[in-house]
Amino acid sequence: IPLSSGMILLTWQKIAPTALLYQISPSLNMEILITLAILSTMLGGWGGLNQTHLRKILAYSSIAHMGWTMIIALINPNLTILSLVIYIMTTLTLFMTLNFSSTTKIKSISNLWNKSTPMTMIIFLTLLSLGGLPPLTGFMPKWLILQELIINNNPIMAIMMALSALLNLFFYMRIIYVTSLTMFPINNNSKHHWLYTQTKTTNMIPTLTIISSMLLPLTPITTIMT
């Protein structure tokens, strides 16, 4: 499917079920939530390991992030909303950058270095933020969710969720390694592309990049609000 359609499926389509989850959170069963969350994060982590298409990787990443959103719905529903908002902002940044550079495969990112180095760096930052690597914004919801699980006497669940997050971070780091520290065997003639005048706009990309990568210092304020 086109990148724009994938962006809608992974962002806009999550608002309605998450809103429903937020409204019925007092009547949810914690054991069912934990089971679904663990299965979701594990499936999303394992499924994305051997993928080369970025859309498939982001689809499995979406499944894993939904597990983080569900597991905290009963304990602290406000963190469910926070996790969804940060995920939507980060995913919007990534999809807008991929759409701007017409990138759909890992090999395309390796070729993107020669055409637009700033866009490549934005993709890498956003991927690391999606993986929850500190000190990026994506670390904030994972940090707060793990903290709430430990406070509510669920340390085993916190450990399992943290370990499952490593699977996502692994295939994000694999993308960065393959595209930045190695070079695919391509002809020298195809390494450098003629730079045509870009007709796509980038007005929202800088703002979304800042939001998706530099909001971790606001965590104390977020803690007070939630």
Secondary structure, DSSP 8 states (H G I E B T S, - for coil): --HHHHHHHHTGGGHHHHHHHHHTGGG--HHHHHHHHHHHHHHHHHHTTT--BHHHHHHHHHHHHHHHHHHTTTT-HHHHHHHHHHHHHHHHHHHHHHHHHT--BHHHHHHHTTT-HHHHHHHHHHHHHHTT-TTSTTHHHHHHHHHHHHHTT-HHHHHHHHHHHHHHHHHHHHHHHHHHT------GGGTS-------S--SHHHHHHHHHHS-GGGHHHHHHH-
